[in-house]
Amino acid sequence: MKNRFWTFIPATKLGKWSVALIIAMFLLFFLGSSLTNTLYRDIPSGSTIPADIFARPVLGLAMLSGMLAGVVALFTGLFAIKNQHERSPLVYISTLIGALLLVFLIAEVLFPH
């Protein structure tokens, strides 16, 4: 294995997946928020998540897919850092963003509003 201490681009497959999943998360969140203002402007939101998915399916699935991509990016990034010794700053940033998303999701479940 080459001596690669700090490279900007991820060197491992899991590191690349982690960065790609975080990019996909942001794209899916952008898609979902743009659908709110365009396609589903006149349709009211549901009172629960399943009701919202049935009322506005593309919006709900885009946002849930974005959340899933962020959480999966956290775990693939952690695995790449710990087991494959990935040292790319992009992987560290994607793992941090995934961790912040997971903390937000746990807080939403524990303290709903």
C-alpha positions as CSV (number, residue, x, y, z in Angstrom):
1,M,0.0,0.0,0.0
2,K,1.3,3.4,-0.9
3,N,2.1,5.9,1.8
4,R,-0.9,8.3,1.5
5,F,-1.1,10.4,4.6
6,W,-3.4,13.3,3.6
7,T,-5.0,13.3,0.1
8,F,-7.9,15.4,-0.8
9,I,-9.7,12.8,-3.0
10,P,-10.7,9.6,-1.2
11,A,-8.5,6.6,-2.1
12,T,-10.7,3.8,-0.9
13,K,-14.1,2.7,-2.4
14,L,-15.9,3.2,0.8
15,G,-14.5,6.7,1.2
16,K,-15.7,7.5,-2.3
17,W,-19.1,6.1,-1.5
18,S,-19.3,8.2,1.7
19,V,-18.6,11.4,-0.2
20,A,-21.0,10.5,-3.1
21,L,-23.8,9.7,-0.6
22,I,-23.4,13.1,1.1
23,I,-23.6,14.8,-2.3
24,A,-26.7,12.7,-3.1
25,M,-28.2,13.7,0.3
26,F,-27.8,17.4,-0.5
27,L,-29.2,16.9,-4.1
28,L,-32.2,15.0,-2.7
29,F,-32.9,17.6,-0.1
30,F,-32.7,20.3,-2.8
31,L,-35.1,18.3,-4.9
32,G,-37.5,17.9,-2.1
33,S,-37.5,21.5,-1.1
34,S,-37.9,22.6,-4.7
35,L,-40.9,20.3,-5.0
36,T,-42.5,22.0,-2.0
37,N,-42.6,25.3,-3.9
38,T,-43.5,24.1,-7.3
39,L,-45.3,20.8,-7.7
40,Y,-47.0,20.5,-4.2
41,R,-47.6,24.2,-3.6
42,D,-51.4,23.8,-3.3
43,I,-51.4,20.4,-1.5
44,P,-51.4,20.6,2.3
45,S,-49.0,18.6,4.3
46,G,-50.1,15.6,6.3
47,S,-50.1,15.6,10.1
48,T,-47.9,12.5,10.3
49,I,-45.0,11.2,8.1
50,P,-47.0,8.4,6.5
51,A,-49.9,10.8,5.8
52,D,-47.5,13.2,4.2
53,I,-46.0,10.5,2.1
54,F,-49.4,9.5,0.8
55,A,-50.4,13.2,0.2
56,R,-47.1,14.2,-1.5
57,P,-45.3,10.9,-2.4
58,V,-42.4,12.3,-4.5
59,L,-41.6,14.9,-1.9
60,G,-41.7,12.5,1.1
61,L,-39.7,9.8,-0.7
62,A,-37.0,12.4,-1.8
63,M,-36.6,13.7,1.7
64,L,-36.5,10.2,3.3
65,S,-34.1,9.0,0.7
66,G,-31.9,12.0,1.5
67,M,-31.9,11.2,5.2
68,L,-31.1,7.5,4.5
69,A,-28.2,8.6,2.2
70,G,-26.8,10.8,5.0
71,V,-27.0,8.1,7.6
72,V,-25.4,5.5,5.3
73,A,-22.7,8.0,4.5
74,L,-21.9,8.3,8.2
75,F,-21.4,4.5,8.6
76,T,-19.5,4.0,5.3
77,G,-17.2,7.0,6.3
78,L,-16.6,5.6,9.7
79,F,-15.8,2.2,8.3
80,A,-13.4,3.7,5.7
81,I,-11.6,5.8,8.4
82,K,-11.3,3.0,10.9
83,N,-10.8,-0.2,8.9
84,Q,-9.4,1.1,5.6
85,H,-7.3,4.0,7.1
86,E,-8.9,6.6,4.8
87,R,-7.3,10.0,5.4
88,S,-9.2,12.2,3.0
89,P,-10.6,15.4,4.4
90,L,-13.7,14.9,2.2
91,V,-14.4,11.6,4.0
92,Y,-14.0,13.3,7.4
93,I,-16.4,16.1,6.4
94,S,-19.0,13.7,5.0
95,T,-18.8,11.6,8.1
96,L,-19.3,14.7,10.3
97,I,-22.3,15.8,8.2
98,G,-23.8,12.3,8.5
99,A,-23.2,12.4,12.3
100,L,-24.9,15.8,12.6
101,L,-27.9,14.5,10.6
102,L,-28.1,11.4,12.8
103,V,-28.1,13.6,16.0
104,F,-30.8,15.7,14.4
105,L,-33.0,12.7,13.6
106,I,-32.5,11.2,17.1
107,A,-33.5,14.6,18.6
108,E,-36.6,14.7,16.4
109,V,-37.7,11.3,17.6
110,L,-36.9,12.0,21.3
111,F,-38.3,15.6,21.4
112,P,-41.0,15.9,18.7
113,H,-42.6,19.2,18.2
